[in-house]
Amino acid sequence: MKKRWLFAIIAVMAALAAGWYVFSAVQGGINELNKGQNRAKSAVISGGMLVSADKVTTFNGPYPGSDNKPASYYAVHGINSKGKESVALLPARDLGAKPAVLELSAGITAKQAENLAEKNYSPRKMISSKMGILMQKESRVPVWEVKYIDSYDRYTYDYYEFKTGKLLAHYAVK
């Protein structure tokens, strides 16, 4: 009987240790993401690209960078010096690089990109839309990434060109 209790105590301790390890790993990843977003926000404001920033998102596009690693961008949403809603897109690996700064009135909105996805693919559930950059023939193209669950129960990503609303890429992942 004592062996069973000892085994139960060891099993509970191992489960607690494993749970703590997983929690710590996830929390560490979240902290790194938040630090990167805060650094991007500071870089954009101190560099004068935006006068205020109210939201930062992280874009991990489908195409790798020139070094074959994923090309991630921070999208800092805020107000430019003209008082217009804008977004600054900075490469996550080089916050000192010159960002692409776009006035949101110069292209389609996130809602318009979602409407295009609904019209073309009839998603079952819309998840999110966010601004990012895709590489297209050696040039960086600002896009809206629209993420949804399609009628086949797959996560689907559509990439609409910011300026024209043209669909540049469509990926479904099961």
Rosetta constraint file for C-alpha pairs under 8 A:
AtomPair CA 1 CA 5 HARMONIC 6.63 0.50
AtomPair CA 2 CA 6 HARMONIC 6.12 0.50
AtomPair CA 3 CA 7 HARMONIC 6.01 0.50
AtomPair CA 4 CA 8 HARMONIC 6.05 0.50
AtomPair CA 5 CA 9 HARMONIC 6.11 0.50
AtomPair CA 6 CA 10 HARMONIC 6.19 0.50
AtomPair CA 7 CA 11 HARMONIC 6.06 0.50
AtomPair CA 8 CA 12 HARMONIC 6.14 0.50
AtomPair CA 9 CA 13 HARMONIC 6.15 0.50
AtomPair CA 10 CA 14 HARMONIC 6.09 0.50
AtomPair CA 11 CA 15 HARMONIC 6.14 0.50
AtomPair CA 12 CA 16 HARMONIC 6.16 0.50
AtomPair CA 13 CA 17 HARMONIC 6.13 0.50
AtomPair CA 14 CA 18 HARMONIC 6.12 0.50
AtomPair CA 15 CA 19 HARMONIC 6.08 0.50
AtomPair CA 16 CA 20 HARMONIC 6.09 0.50
AtomPair CA 17 CA 21 HARMONIC 6.16 0.50
AtomPair CA 18 CA 22 HARMONIC 6.28 0.50
AtomPair CA 19 CA 23 HARMONIC 6.10 0.50
AtomPair CA 20 CA 24 HARMONIC 6.02 0.50
AtomPair CA 21 CA 25 HARMONIC 6.21 0.50
AtomPair CA 22 CA 26 HARMONIC 6.22 0.50
AtomPair CA 23 CA 27 HARMONIC 6.03 0.50
AtomPair CA 24 CA 28 HARMONIC 5.99 0.50
AtomPair CA 25 CA 29 HARMONIC 6.38 0.50
AtomPair CA 26 CA 30 HARMONIC 6.31 0.50
AtomPair CA 27 CA 31 HARMONIC 6.12 0.50
AtomPair CA 28 CA 32 HARMONIC 6.27 0.50
AtomPair CA 29 CA 33 HARMONIC 6.27 0.50
AtomPair CA 30 CA 34 HARMONIC 6.20 0.50
AtomPair CA 31 CA 35 HARMONIC 6.13 0.50
AtomPair CA 32 CA 36 HARMONIC 6.18 0.50
AtomPair CA 33 CA 37 HARMONIC 6.21 0.50
AtomPair CA 34 CA 38 HARMONIC 6.10 0.50
AtomPair CA 35 CA 39 HARMONIC 6.15 0.50
AtomPair CA 36 CA 40 HARMONIC 6.16 0.50
AtomPair CA 36 CA 92 HARMONIC 7.43 0.50
AtomPair CA 37 CA 41 HARMONIC 6.18 0.50
AtomPair CA 37 CA 56 HARMONIC 6.13 0.50
AtomPair CA 37 CA 57 HARMONIC 7.35 0.50
AtomPair CA 37 CA 58 HARMONIC 7.57 0.50
AtomPair CA 37 CA 74 HARMONIC 6.69 0.50
AtomPair CA 38 CA 42 HARMONIC 6.21 0.50
AtomPair CA 39 CA 43 HARMONIC 6.08 0.50
AtomPair CA 39 CA 95 HARMONIC 7.74 0.50
AtomPair CA 40 CA 44 HARMONIC 6.21 0.50
AtomPair CA 40 CA 74 HARMONIC 6.68 0.50
AtomPair CA 40 CA 76 HARMONIC 7.26 0.50
AtomPair CA 40 CA 90 HARMONIC 7.16 0.50
AtomPair CA 40 CA 92 HARMONIC 7.92 0.50
AtomPair CA 40 CA 95 HARMONIC 6.28 0.50
AtomPair CA 41 CA 45 HARMONIC 6.29 0.50
AtomPair CA 41 CA 53 HARMONIC 6.76 0.50
AtomPair CA 41 CA 56 HARMONIC 7.09 0.50
AtomPair CA 41 CA 76 HARMONIC 6.16 0.50
AtomPair CA 42 CA 46 HARMONIC 5.84 0.50
AtomPair CA 43 CA 47 HARMONIC 5.77 0.50
AtomPair CA 43 CA 95 HARMONIC 6.89 0.50
AtomPair CA 43 CA 96 HARMONIC 7.42 0.50
AtomPair CA 44 CA 48 HARMONIC 6.32 0.50
AtomPair CA 44 CA 49 HARMONIC 5.37 0.50
AtomPair CA 44 CA 50 HARMONIC 6.09 0.50
AtomPair CA 44 CA 76 HARMONIC 7.58 0.50
AtomPair CA 44 CA 88 HARMONIC 7.13 0.50
AtomPair CA 45 CA 49 HARMONIC 6.07 0.50
AtomPair CA 45 CA 50 HARMONIC 5.24 0.50
AtomPair CA 45 CA 51 HARMONIC 5.76 0.50
AtomPair CA 45 CA 52 HARMONIC 6.53 0.50
AtomPair CA 45 CA 53 HARMONIC 7.44 0.50
AtomPair CA 49 CA 80 HARMONIC 6.55 0.50
AtomPair CA 49 CA 81 HARMONIC 7.76 0.50
AtomPair CA 49 CA 88 HARMONIC 7.21 0.50
AtomPair CA 49 CA 101 HARMONIC 7.07 0.50
AtomPair CA 50 CA 78 HARMONIC 6.39 0.50
AtomPair CA 50 CA 79 HARMONIC 5.61 0.50
AtomPair CA 50 CA 80 HARMONIC 4.32 0.50
AtomPair CA 50 CA 81 HARMONIC 6.37 0.50
AtomPair CA 50 CA 86 HARMONIC 7.64 0.50
AtomPair CA 50 CA 88 HARMONIC 7.69 0.50
AtomPair CA 51 CA 78 HARMONIC 7.47 0.50
AtomPair CA 51 CA 79 HARMONIC 5.86 0.50
AtomPair CA 51 CA 80 HARMONIC 5.47 0.50
AtomPair CA 51 CA 81 HARMONIC 5.89 0.50
AtomPair CA 52 CA 78 HARMONIC 5.38 0.50
AtomPair CA 52 CA 79 HARMONIC 5.43 0.50
AtomPair CA 52 CA 80 HARMONIC 7.28 0.50
AtomPair CA 53 CA 76 HARMONIC 6.49 0.50
AtomPair CA 53 CA 77 HARMONIC 5.60 0.50
AtomPair CA 53 CA 78 HARMONIC 3.99 0.50
AtomPair CA 53 CA 79 HARMONIC 6.57 0.50
AtomPair CA 54 CA 76 HARMONIC 7.76 0.50
AtomPair CA 54 CA 77 HARMONIC 6.03 0.50
AtomPair CA 54 CA 78 HARMONIC 5.45 0.50
AtomPair CA 55 CA 76 HARMONIC 5.99 0.50
AtomPair CA 55 CA 77 HARMONIC 5.16 0.50
AtomPair CA 55 CA 78 HARMONIC 6.98 0.50
AtomPair CA 56 CA 74 HARMONIC 6.62 0.50
AtomPair CA 56 CA 75 HARMONIC 5.51 0.50
AtomPair CA 56 CA 76 HARMONIC 4.48 0.50
AtomPair CA 56 CA 77 HARMONIC 6.09 0.50
AtomPair CA 57 CA 74 HARMONIC 5.75 0.50
AtomPair CA 57 CA 75 HARMONIC 5.20 0.50
AtomPair CA 57 CA 76 HARMONIC 6.71 0.50
AtomPair CA 57 CA 130 HARMONIC 7.27 0.50
AtomPair CA 57 CA 131 HARMONIC 7.96 0.50
AtomPair CA 58 CA 72 HARMONIC 7.04 0.50
AtomPair CA 58 CA 73 HARMONIC 5.83 0.50
AtomPair CA 58 CA 74 HARMONIC 4.67 0.50
AtomPair CA 58 CA 75 HARMONIC 6.24 0.50
AtomPair CA 59 CA 72 HARMONIC 5.49 0.50
AtomPair CA 59 CA 73 HARMONIC 5.07 0.50
AtomPair CA 59 CA 74 HARMONIC 6.19 0.50
AtomPair CA 59 CA 75 HARMONIC 7.24 0.50
AtomPair CA 59 CA 130 HARMONIC 7.34 0.50
AtomPair CA 59 CA 131 HARMONIC 7.05 0.50
AtomPair CA 59 CA 132 HARMONIC 5.44 0.50
AtomPair CA 59 CA 133 HARMONIC 7.90 0.50
AtomPair CA 60 CA 70 HARMONIC 6.83 0.50
AtomPair CA 60 CA 71 HARMONIC 6.29 0.50
AtomPair CA 60 CA 72 HARMONIC 4.50 0.50
AtomPair CA 60 CA 73 HARMONIC 6.63 0.50
AtomPair CA 60 CA 132 HARMONIC 7.88 0.50
AtomPair CA 61 CA 70 HARMONIC 7.00 0.50
AtomPair CA 61 CA 71 HARMONIC 6.25 0.50
AtomPair CA 61 CA 72 HARMONIC 6.42 0.50
AtomPair CA 61 CA 132 HARMONIC 7.27 0.50
AtomPair CA 61 CA 133 HARMONIC 7.23 0.50
AtomPair CA 61 CA 134 HARMONIC 6.68 0.50
AtomPair CA 62 CA 70 HARMONIC 7.35 0.50
AtomPair CA 62 CA 134 HARMONIC 7.95 0.50
AtomPair CA 63 CA 70 HARMONIC 6.42 0.50
AtomPair CA 63 CA 71 HARMONIC 6.76 0.50
AtomPair CA 63 CA 134 HARMONIC 7.04 0.50
AtomPair CA 63 CA 135 HARMONIC 7.05 0.50
AtomPair CA 64 CA 68 HARMONIC 4.90 0.50
AtomPair CA 64 CA 69 HARMONIC 4.98 0.50
AtomPair CA 64 CA 70 HARMONIC 4.18 0.50
AtomPair CA 64 CA 71 HARMONIC 5.34 0.50
AtomPair CA 65 CA 69 HARMONIC 5.44 0.50
AtomPair CA 65 CA 70 HARMONIC 5.71 0.50
AtomPair CA 65 CA 71 HARMONIC 4.89 0.50
AtomPair CA 71 CA 91 HARMONIC 7.36 0.50
AtomPair CA 71 CA 92 HARMONIC 7.83 0.50
AtomPair CA 72 CA 91 HARMONIC 6.04 0.50
AtomPair CA 72 CA 92 HARMONIC 5.43 0.50
AtomPair CA 72 CA 93 HARMONIC 7.50 0.50
AtomPair CA 73 CA 89 HARMONIC 6.22 0.50
AtomPair CA 73 CA 90 HARMONIC 5.34 0.50
AtomPair CA 73 CA 91 HARMONIC 4.42 0.50
AtomPair CA 73 CA 92 HARMONIC 4.89 0.50
AtomPair CA 73 CA 132 HARMONIC 6.46 0.50
AtomPair CA 73 CA 133 HARMONIC 7.23 0.50
AtomPair CA 74 CA 88 HARMONIC 7.93 0.50
AtomPair CA 74 CA 89 HARMONIC 5.66 0.50
AtomPair CA 74 CA 90 HARMONIC 5.24 0.50
AtomPair CA 74 CA 91 HARMONIC 6.42 0.50
AtomPair CA 74 CA 92 HARMONIC 5.97 0.50
AtomPair CA 74 CA 132 HARMONIC 7.74 0.50
AtomPair CA 75 CA 87 HARMONIC 6.25 0.50
AtomPair CA 75 CA 88 HARMONIC 5.68 0.50
AtomPair CA 75 CA 89 HARMONIC 4.63 0.50
AtomPair CA 75 CA 90 HARMONIC 6.64 0.50
AtomPair CA 75 CA 131 HARMONIC 6.33 0.50
AtomPair CA 75 CA 132 HARMONIC 6.70 0.50
AtomPair CA 76 CA 87 HARMONIC 5.39 0.50
AtomPair CA 76 CA 88 HARMONIC 5.12 0.50
AtomPair CA 76 CA 89 HARMONIC 6.47 0.50
AtomPair CA 77 CA 85 HARMONIC 7.47 0.50
AtomPair CA 77 CA 86 HARMONIC 5.93 0.50
AtomPair CA 77 CA 87 HARMONIC 4.40 0.50
AtomPair CA 77 CA 88 HARMONIC 6.61 0.50
AtomPair CA 78 CA 85 HARMONIC 5.73 0.50
AtomPair CA 78 CA 86 HARMONIC 5.51 0.50
AtomPair CA 78 CA 87 HARMONIC 6.20 0.50
AtomPair CA 79 CA 83 HARMONIC 5.59 0.50
AtomPair CA 79 CA 84 HARMONIC 5.36 0.50
AtomPair CA 79 CA 85 HARMONIC 4.66 0.50
AtomPair CA 79 CA 86 HARMONIC 5.57 0.50
AtomPair CA 80 CA 84 HARMONIC 5.55 0.50
AtomPair CA 80 CA 85 HARMONIC 6.53 0.50
AtomPair CA 80 CA 86 HARMONIC 6.07 0.50
AtomPair CA 84 CA 103 HARMONIC 6.64 0.50
AtomPair CA 84 CA 104 HARMONIC 7.92 0.50
AtomPair CA 85 CA 103 HARMONIC 5.97 0.50
AtomPair CA 85 CA 104 HARMONIC 5.82 0.50
AtomPair CA 85 CA 105 HARMONIC 7.51 0.50
AtomPair CA 86 CA 101 HARMONIC 6.92 0.50
AtomPair CA 86 CA 102 HARMONIC 5.44 0.50
AtomPair CA 86 CA 103 HARMONIC 4.18 0.50
AtomPair CA 86 CA 104 HARMONIC 5.12 0.50
AtomPair CA 87 CA 101 HARMONIC 5.70 0.50
AtomPair CA 87 CA 102 HARMONIC 5.41 0.50
AtomPair CA 87 CA 103 HARMONIC 6.54 0.50
AtomPair CA 87 CA 104 HARMONIC 6.89 0.50
AtomPair CA 88 CA 99 HARMONIC 5.90 0.50
AtomPair CA 88 CA 100 HARMONIC 5.60 0.50
AtomPair CA 88 CA 101 HARMONIC 4.29 0.50
AtomPair CA 88 CA 102 HARMONIC 6.46 0.50
AtomPair CA 89 CA 99 HARMONIC 5.23 0.50
AtomPair CA 89 CA 100 HARMONIC 5.14 0.50
AtomPair CA 89 CA 101 HARMONIC 6.38 0.50
AtomPair CA 89 CA 132 HARMONIC 6.93 0.50
AtomPair CA 89 CA 133 HARMONIC 7.63 0.50
AtomPair CA 90 CA 94 HARMONIC 7.44 0.50
AtomPair CA 90 CA 95 HARMONIC 6.11 0.50
AtomPair CA 90 CA 97 HARMONIC 7.01 0.50
AtomPair CA 90 CA 98 HARMONIC 7.29 0.50
AtomPair CA 90 CA 99 HARMONIC 4.76 0.50
AtomPair CA 90 CA 100 HARMONIC 6.93 0.50
AtomPair CA 91 CA 95 HARMONIC 6.16 0.50
AtomPair CA 91 CA 97 HARMONIC 7.21 0.50
AtomPair CA 91 CA 99 HARMONIC 7.48 0.50
AtomPair CA 102 CA 106 HARMONIC 7.26 0.50
AtomPair CA 103 CA 107 HARMONIC 7.92 0.50
AtomPair CA 104 CA 108 HARMONIC 7.58 0.50
AtomPair CA 104 CA 109 HARMONIC 7.09 0.50
AtomPair CA 105 CA 109 HARMONIC 7.85 0.50
AtomPair CA 106 CA 163 HARMONIC 6.56 0.50
AtomPair CA 107 CA 162 HARMONIC 5.21 0.50
AtomPair CA 107 CA 163 HARMONIC 4.15 0.50
AtomPair CA 107 CA 164 HARMONIC 6.59 0.50
AtomPair CA 107 CA 165 HARMONIC 7.76 0.50
AtomPair CA 108 CA 112 HARMONIC 6.00 0.50
AtomPair CA 108 CA 113 HARMONIC 6.82 0.50
AtomPair CA 108 CA 162 HARMONIC 5.67 0.50
AtomPair CA 108 CA 163 HARMONIC 6.22 0.50
AtomPair CA 108 CA 164 HARMONIC 6.94 0.50
AtomPair CA 108 CA 165 HARMONIC 6.17 0.50
AtomPair CA 109 CA 113 HARMONIC 6.36 0.50
AtomPair CA 109 CA 162 HARMONIC 7.84 0.50
AtomPair CA 110 CA 114 HARMONIC 6.26 0.50
AtomPair CA 110 CA 129 HARMONIC 6.12 0.50
AtomPair CA 110 CA 130 HARMONIC 7.03 0.50
AtomPair CA 110 CA 144 HARMONIC 6.58 0.50
AtomPair CA 111 CA 115 HARMONIC 6.13 0.50
AtomPair CA 112 CA 116 HARMONIC 6.26 0.50
AtomPair CA 113 CA 117 HARMONIC 6.43 0.50
AtomPair CA 113 CA 129 HARMONIC 7.95 0.50
AtomPair CA 113 CA 144 HARMONIC 6.70 0.50
AtomPair CA 113 CA 146 HARMONIC 6.94 0.50
AtomPair CA 113 CA 160 HARMONIC 6.49 0.50
AtomPair CA 113 CA 165 HARMONIC 6.80 0.50
AtomPair CA 114 CA 118 HARMONIC 6.21 0.50
AtomPair CA 114 CA 126 HARMONIC 7.89 0.50
AtomPair CA 114 CA 129 HARMONIC 7.21 0.50
AtomPair CA 114 CA 146 HARMONIC 6.24 0.50
AtomPair CA 115 CA 119 HARMONIC 6.06 0.50
AtomPair CA 116 CA 120 HARMONIC 6.09 0.50
AtomPair CA 117 CA 121 HARMONIC 5.67 0.50
AtomPair CA 117 CA 122 HARMONIC 7.02 0.50
AtomPair CA 117 CA 123 HARMONIC 7.36 0.50
AtomPair CA 117 CA 146 HARMONIC 7.41 0.50
AtomPair CA 117 CA 158 HARMONIC 7.20 0.50
AtomPair CA 118 CA 122 HARMONIC 4.60 0.50
AtomPair CA 118 CA 123 HARMONIC 5.83 0.50
AtomPair CA 121 CA 150 HARMONIC 7.36 0.50
AtomPair CA 122 CA 150 HARMONIC 7.11 0.50
AtomPair CA 122 CA 151 HARMONIC 7.35 0.50
AtomPair CA 123 CA 148 HARMONIC 6.32 0.50
AtomPair CA 123 CA 149 HARMONIC 5.87 0.50
AtomPair CA 123 CA 150 HARMONIC 4.45 0.50
AtomPair CA 123 CA 151 HARMONIC 6.06 0.50
AtomPair CA 124 CA 148 HARMONIC 7.50 0.50
AtomPair CA 124 CA 149 HARMONIC 5.66 0.50
AtomPair CA 124 CA 150 HARMONIC 5.25 0.50
AtomPair CA 124 CA 151 HARMONIC 5.54 0.50
AtomPair CA 124 CA 153 HARMONIC 7.86 0.50
AtomPair CA 125 CA 148 HARMONIC 5.68 0.50
AtomPair CA 125 CA 149 HARMONIC 5.18 0.50
AtomPair CA 125 CA 150 HARMONIC 7.04 0.50
AtomPair CA 126 CA 147 HARMONIC 6.60 0.50
AtomPair CA 126 CA 148 HARMONIC 4.38 0.50
AtomPair CA 126 CA 149 HARMONIC 6.48 0.50
AtomPair CA 127 CA 146 HARMONIC 7.79 0.50
AtomPair CA 127 CA 147 HARMONIC 5.46 0.50
AtomPair CA 127 CA 148 HARMONIC 4.84 0.50
AtomPair CA 127 CA 149 HARMONIC 7.31 0.50
AtomPair CA 128 CA 146 HARMONIC 5.96 0.50
AtomPair CA 128 CA 147 HARMONIC 5.24 0.50
AtomPair CA 128 CA 148 HARMONIC 6.91 0.50
AtomPair CA 129 CA 144 HARMONIC 6.47 0.50
AtomPair CA 129 CA 145 HARMONIC 5.35 0.50
AtomPair CA 129 CA 146 HARMONIC 4.34 0.50
AtomPair CA 129 CA 147 HARMONIC 6.08 0.50
AtomPair CA 130 CA 144 HARMONIC 5.52 0.50
AtomPair CA 130 CA 145 HARMONIC 5.31 0.50
AtomPair CA 130 CA 146 HARMONIC 6.80 0.50
AtomPair CA 131 CA 142 HARMONIC 7.20 0.50
AtomPair CA 131 CA 143 HARMONIC 5.80 0.50
AtomPair CA 131 CA 144 HARMONIC 4.63 0.50
AtomPair CA 131 CA 145 HARMONIC 6.14 0.50
AtomPair CA 132 CA 142 HARMONIC 5.80 0.50
AtomPair CA 132 CA 143 HARMONIC 5.34 0.50
AtomPair CA 132 CA 144 HARMONIC 6.23 0.50
AtomPair CA 132 CA 145 HARMONIC 6.83 0.50
AtomPair CA 133 CA 140 HARMONIC 6.03 0.50
AtomPair CA 133 CA 141 HARMONIC 5.38 0.50
AtomPair CA 133 CA 142 HARMONIC 4.51 0.50
AtomPair CA 133 CA 143 HARMONIC 5.63 0.50
AtomPair CA 134 CA 140 HARMONIC 5.67 0.50
AtomPair CA 134 CA 141 HARMONIC 5.23 0.50
AtomPair CA 134 CA 142 HARMONIC 6.51 0.50
AtomPair CA 134 CA 143 HARMONIC 6.77 0.50
AtomPair CA 135 CA 139 HARMONIC 5.60 0.50
AtomPair CA 135 CA 140 HARMONIC 4.73 0.50
AtomPair CA 135 CA 141 HARMONIC 6.17 0.50
AtomPair CA 136 CA 140 HARMONIC 6.27 0.50
AtomPair CA 136 CA 141 HARMONIC 6.60 0.50
AtomPair CA 141 CA 161 HARMONIC 7.00 0.50
AtomPair CA 141 CA 162 HARMONIC 7.96 0.50
AtomPair CA 142 CA 161 HARMONIC 6.20 0.50
AtomPair CA 142 CA 162 HARMONIC 5.56 0.50
AtomPair CA 142 CA 163 HARMONIC 7.85 0.50
AtomPair CA 143 CA 159 HARMONIC 5.93 0.50
AtomPair CA 143 CA 160 HARMONIC 5.28 0.50
AtomPair CA 143 CA 161 HARMONIC 4.46 0.50
AtomPair CA 143 CA 162 HARMONIC 4.69 0.50
AtomPair CA 144 CA 158 HARMONIC 7.96 0.50
AtomPair CA 144 CA 159 HARMONIC 5.62 0.50
AtomPair CA 144 CA 160 HARMONIC 5.19 0.50
AtomPair CA 144 CA 161 HARMONIC 6.50 0.50
AtomPair CA 144 CA 162 HARMONIC 6.05 0.50
AtomPair CA 145 CA 157 HARMONIC 6.52 0.50
AtomPair CA 145 CA 158 HARMONIC 5.70 0.50
AtomPair CA 145 CA 159 HARMONIC 4.69 0.50
AtomPair CA 145 CA 160 HARMONIC 6.64 0.50
AtomPair CA 146 CA 157 HARMONIC 5.64 0.50
AtomPair CA 146 CA 158 HARMONIC 5.14 0.50
AtomPair CA 146 CA 159 HARMONIC 6.44 0.50
AtomPair CA 146 CA 160 HARMONIC 7.89 0.50
AtomPair CA 147 CA 155 HARMONIC 7.03 0.50
AtomPair CA 147 CA 156 HARMONIC 5.65 0.50
AtomPair CA 147 CA 157 HARMONIC 4.67 0.50
AtomPair CA 147 CA 158 HARMONIC 6.60 0.50
AtomPair CA 148 CA 155 HARMONIC 5.81 0.50
AtomPair CA 148 CA 156 HARMONIC 5.33 0.50
AtomPair CA 148 CA 157 HARMONIC 6.71 0.50
AtomPair CA 149 CA 153 HARMONIC 5.69 0.50
AtomPair CA 149 CA 154 HARMONIC 5.32 0.50
AtomPair CA 149 CA 155 HARMONIC 4.70 0.50
AtomPair CA 149 CA 156 HARMONIC 5.84 0.50
AtomPair CA 150 CA 154 HARMONIC 5.50 0.50
AtomPair CA 150 CA 155 HARMONIC 6.63 0.50
AtomPair CA 150 CA 156 HARMONIC 6.42 0.50
AtomPair CA 153 CA 174 HARMONIC 7.55 0.50
AtomPair CA 154 CA 172 HARMONIC 6.02 0.50
AtomPair CA 154 CA 173 HARMONIC 5.54 0.50
AtomPair CA 154 CA 174 HARMONIC 4.86 0.50
AtomPair CA 155 CA 172 HARMONIC 5.69 0.50
AtomPair CA 155 CA 173 HARMONIC 5.21 0.50
AtomPair CA 155 CA 174 HARMONIC 6.45 0.50
AtomPair CA 156 CA 170 HARMONIC 7.28 0.50
AtomPair CA 156 CA 171 HARMONIC 5.53 0.50
AtomPair CA 156 CA 172 HARMONIC 4.17 0.50
AtomPair CA 156 CA 173 HARMONIC 6.14 0.50
AtomPair CA 157 CA 169 HARMONIC 7.95 0.50
AtomPair CA 157 CA 170 HARMONIC 5.76 0.50
AtomPair CA 157 CA 171 HARMONIC 5.11 0.50
AtomPair CA 157 CA 172 HARMONIC 6.33 0.50
AtomPair CA 158 CA 167 HARMONIC 7.07 0.50
AtomPair CA 158 CA 168 HARMONIC 7.72 0.50
AtomPair CA 158 CA 169 HARMONIC 5.80 0.50
AtomPair CA 158 CA 170 HARMONIC 4.55 0.50
AtomPair CA 158 CA 171 HARMONIC 6.51 0.50
AtomPair CA 159 CA 167 HARMONIC 5.88 0.50
AtomPair CA 159 CA 168 HARMONIC 5.54 0.50
AtomPair CA 159 CA 169 HARMONIC 5.16 0.50
AtomPair CA 159 CA 170 HARMONIC 6.50 0.50
AtomPair CA 160 CA 164 HARMONIC 7.98 0.50
AtomPair CA 160 CA 165 HARMONIC 5.20 0.50
AtomPair CA 160 CA 166 HARMONIC 5.36 0.50
AtomPair CA 160 CA 167 HARMONIC 4.50 0.50
AtomPair CA 160 CA 168 HARMONIC 5.76 0.50
AtomPair CA 160 CA 169 HARMONIC 7.46 0.50
AtomPair CA 161 CA 165 HARMONIC 4.93 0.50
AtomPair CA 161 CA 166 HARMONIC 5.24 0.50
AtomPair CA 161 CA 167 HARMONIC 6.41 0.50
AtomPair CA 161 CA 168 HARMONIC 6.52 0.50
